[in-house]
Amino acid sequence: MVTTSYPGVYVEEVSSGVRPIEGVSTSTTAFVGETEKGPLDRVFMLTSYAEFEAEYGKPLKAHWLSYAVQQFFDNGGTRLYIARVAPQKEIVPNEIDYQKAFALLDAIPDISIIAVPGMGSLGMVNFGADYCERRGDCFFIGDMDLSVDAPVKAEHFVGGLHTSSSHAAVYFPWLRLKNPNRTSLAPLFVPPSGAVAGLYARTDASRGVWKAPAGTQSNLKGAISLTATVSDQEQDLLKPLGVNVIRELPGKDIVVWGSRTLATKATKKHAEFRYVPVRRTAIFLKESIAKGIQWAVFEPNDANLWQQLRLNIGFFMAAQFREGAFAGHKADQAYYVKCDQETTTQADIDRGIVNIRVGFAPLKPAEFIVLKFAQPTGLA
């Protein structure tokens, strides 16, 4: 309250009542894999390949993690955690060892993307997809095995998965890089998950999480060829199964040419999340809003609180709409926020619950561009 003492204009700053909601990170990534050295009981963030080498050592023979890390940073990744699986003499770590390493990620809340570079088994993809779906705040990028080197093998691989989770996607085939060992002429094949995770980060930074990480601008830097060539007809068979094909375009760019989740295989459950950007946008909105309204816990559950929640979430959704995150020409076509006596009944209030309904119209990738040509006749 301003105290007036003389005639004139007095200015008082008052709060608008809006508590800004900040968008969470969408591209902080975690890789699980074997390294030469490093901690086995914790993970910490890396921001460059040089940091990886300093903390985890040089590349291990017949292991792909270090190459995936380099591909991640080369393709636009900036924040990476490593959950280390320790190599043992004369004992090859198995699928269970890798799955146990996921426990190191449980306490890290800001992870958005997870991959296990090179572990392209059915069990690993099933586990990774289920883990991300249980958490609800991250997305799994799955590899197939190097031996899956033909479209028909990729079809059989996906057919063997039990999961149809919208929190996971698989990519095919593997990439070939220039071999850094100048004394070796052997080709260097690496799993695509590292480069694809970097592409996710690059696309998020330049276009937003709602843009599909695929298309002519989705070139995978460092790749010089692929372990398999997929024709248009073969991709027609793989796409409905949720296989995201990597292809070499006539201009010699190697690009991701698919953006489907494994929910593509589902008939009903999560079918609305068959596209990678739709699922990842939903995760982004859910996590951002959940973190941004923590202040409401223990506030009086009444109309005043409901109004503040509508206002705060509405401002956040409006900001995403202006950024181009939703379909629809007008805000009321693109999203809604509802929190009132209809969503929160007296029974809910008695139980200490406030219900908020947030809906959005997702942008879906234009997978099929149909051009209709007509040749007019009778023109002078």
N, C-alpha and C positions, 0 to 999 in steps of 0.2 A: 504494500500500500504506500503510495507516494504521499508524503507530507507537504501540503501546500502552505507557503509562507508569504508569497507575493504574487500579484497578478501576472499571468503569463502562461506559456505552454509548458506542460510537464510531460516527460516521456518515461514510460515504464515498460520494461521488457517482460513479457509473460510467455510461459511455455505453451506451445501449440497443442500439447497433449499427444503428439505423435512420437513414438519411440522407433527410430529408423531400424528396419530389418536389413541386415547386410547379407548378400548372397554368399553362400559357402563355396569353397573351392570345388571344382568339378574334375580336376585332372591330376590330383595328388595320387601317385601310383605306388603300388607295392609289388615287388617280384619275390618269388620263392625259388631258391635254388642253391646249388653247391658253389662254394668259394674256397680259395686257398687258405684264407685266414679270416678272422673277424669274430665278433661276439655271437654266442649261441643262445643267450638268454634275453636278448633285447634287440630292438631295431632303432635306428635313428636315420634322420633325413640326409640325403645326398642331393647336391645341386649341380654336379658335373661328373663326367667320367673320370677325371683326375682324382676326385675325392673317392670314387669307388676303388680305384687301384690302390690308393693310399691306405684305405681301411680294410679292403677285402682281398687284395693281391692281384696277381697276373691271371690271365685266362688258364683254365684247366683243360687238359687234353680231353677231347670227346665230350665236353660240356659247353652249354650255350649261353649261360647266364651273362658272362662278361660281354659277349657280342650283342646280346639283347639290350644290356644297359647302354652300350655305345649307340646302338640304333635308336633307343629311346631318346637320348639327348640330341642326337643328330637330326631327329625328325620333329623336334619341337618340345619335348618333355623338359620340365624344369624342377620337379620335386619328386624324389623317389626314395622309398624305404626298401630295405633288403631284409628278408627273413631267411637266415642262413641255414642250410642243411650241410652238415659236416661230412666231407668225404672220409672214408675209412680204408685202411690198407686191405686189399683183397676182398673188400666187401662193398658191393654197389648199393647205395641207398635205394630203397624201394619206394613204392607209392605211399605206403603208410608213413614212412619217414617224412615225406613231403607234406602229407596231410597234417602230421603233428606240428610242423613248423607254422601252420596257419594260426596256432594258438598265440604266437608272438604278436599277431595283428589285432587280437581282440581288444587290447587296451588303447589302440590308436584310432581315435574317432574321426580324423579328417581324411582317411583313405577313401578314394572314390573309384579307383580302378585296381584290379588285382590280376596278375598273370603268373603262370609257372612255365617260363620259356623252355620249350623243348620236351616237356613231359606231356606228350600228346596221347595219353591213354584214355580209354573210355572212363575208367574210374576217376582219373584226375579231373576231367571235364565235368563229370557228374558232381564230384565233391566240390569243386570250385563254384559251380553254378548254385548248388544248394547252400553253400556257405554264404554267398553274397545275398541270396534271397532271404535267408534267416536274419542276416544283419539288416537288410533293407536299405542300406545307405551306400552301397557300392556295386560295381559291375565287373563281371569276370570276362576276360578275353582268353579264349581257349585256342590252343594249337592242336593240330593233328600230328601223328607221328611222321617222321621223315619217310617211312616206307609207304605212306599214303601219297602216291605220286601219280595218280590218275583219277579222273572224275568219277569213275565207277567205284573206286576204292573210297573216295570221299563220301559217296552216297551210302556205302555200306557202313562207314564209320558213324555217320550221323544216325543211321537207322538203328545202331546198337546202343545209343544213348537212352537212358530211362528218363532224363530230365527234359522238360519243355519249358524251362524257366525263361522269363523275360529279363532276368538279371544276368544273362550270359549270351555271348556270341562266339562263333568259331570262324576261323579264317583258313583259307586253302589257296594255293600251295605254299611250300617253303620258298625262301629267297636265296639267291646266290649273290655273294659279295666278292669283292676283290680280296684275294688271300693276302693278309698283311705279311705273311712269311715269304719273303722273296726267294728263299731256297726251295720252296715247294710249288709245284705246278698243279697240285690237287685243288679242285674247286672247294670253296668254303660255303657250305649250305647252312643257313640259320633259320630258326622258326620265326614266323611273322609277328608274333605277339609283341615283341619289343618295339619294332617299328610302328606297329598299329597303335600301341599305347601312346607313343610320341605323336602320332598323327591326331589322335583324340585331343591331346593337349594343344596342339597347334591350331586345330579347327576351333576348339573352345575359345582360344585367345583371339582369333581373328574374326570369327563369325558368331560365336555363342554355342552353348551346349545343345541348342535346338537344331543346329545345322548338322546334317548327316556327314560323318567323317568318310566320305566316299565321293567319287566323281573325278573329273579331269584334273582338279586341283589337289587331289589326294595322293600325289606322287610320293613314293617311298624312297627317300634319299639314301643313296649308298647301294641300293640293289641294282644289279646289272642284268639279271635274268631270273627265271623261275624254274622250279623242278618239274613243272607240268604246264602244259598249254591247254586252255579251256576255250572251246568254241562257243558261239552264241547258243547253239542248240543244246550243248552240254550244260551251259549255265541255266537254261530254261528248266532243266531237270533238277539242278541243285538248289536254285533259289527257293522253291516252295518247302524245301527241307531245312532252310535256315543256314545254308552254307554261304558265307561271304567270300566270293571269288576275288583273287588278286590277278590282274591281267596286265599284259604288255600291249599298250596301244600302238597303232601304226607309227606314231611319232617317237617310239622307243621309250616313252615314259612308262614306268611300272606303277600302276595305281590300284587302289581298292575299288572294286566294282560291285559292292553290295553293302547293305546296311540293315540286315535282319537279325533279330534276336532268335533264340531257340524257341520262343513262344510261337514262331511261325508254324511249328509242327502241331501246336495245340489247336483243338477244334473249338473249345470254349474258354478254358481257363487262361486268362491274361492275353487273349487273342488281340485285344485292343492295343497291346504293347508289343506288337510284332516288329516295330522299327526301333533301332538302337537310339536315335535321338529322342523319341517319345518317352521311352523308359528313363533315359538319363535326365531329361527335363523334369519328369515327375519326381525323381530322386532329389534333384536340385531344389525344386520348390518345397518339397516336404521337409528336407533337412534345414533349409534356410528359415522357413517359417517356424519350425519347431524350436530352433535355437533362438530365434528373434523374439519369441513371446514367453521366454522363461520368467520374465518379470511378473507375469500374471499369476504365477503359482502363489496361493495363499491370499490373493486379493479377494474382496467380497464378491461373491458370485451373483451379480445383479445386472440390471440394465446398463448401468454406467460402465461396468467392465466389458459387457458385450459390445457397446458402442466403441470403446477404445480399441478392442481387438479388430472390429470391422475396419476402423480407420487405419490402424497400423498395417494390417495385412493388405487392405485395399491400396494403400500407397505403394507397397512393395509390388503388388501385382500390376498396378498401373505403370510402374517403372519398367517392368519386364515387357509389358505390352508395347511401350514406346520403343524399346530396343528391338522389337520384331519377333518376340518369342512365341506369339500365339497367332492362330488363324483368326480371321474376322476383321472387318474394316472399322468397327466401333468397339469400344471397351465392353459394352454390354453383350456383344457377340463373342468376345474373346475369353472372358472369365467372369466369375462371380464369387462373392464372399458372403456367407450367411451365418450369422450368430445372433440369435434372438430367442424369444420364448418358445418358438416352434422347434428350434434345434435343441434347446436346453429346457426340459420340462421341470416341474417342481420335484419330481422323483429324482431327476439328475442332480438338482441342487442339493437335495437331502443327502445324496451320496458324494457330494463334493466334486461333481463333474460338470465341466462346461464343454459343449460340443460346437465345433466350428466346421462348416462345410465350405470347402474351396474347390472350385471346378475350373478347368481351362480347356480351351479348344486347341489341341496340339497341331503343330505344323508337321505334316507328313511328307516324306521325300517324294518328289516327282520321278518315280521309277520308270514310268512309261510316257514318253513324249510322242504323241500321235499327230502327224502332219497330214492334212488332207489337201491334196493338190487337185486343181481343176484346170483344164486347158480350154479357155473360152474360144468359141467359134463365131464366125460371122462378123468379126471386127474389121472395120475399114482400115 
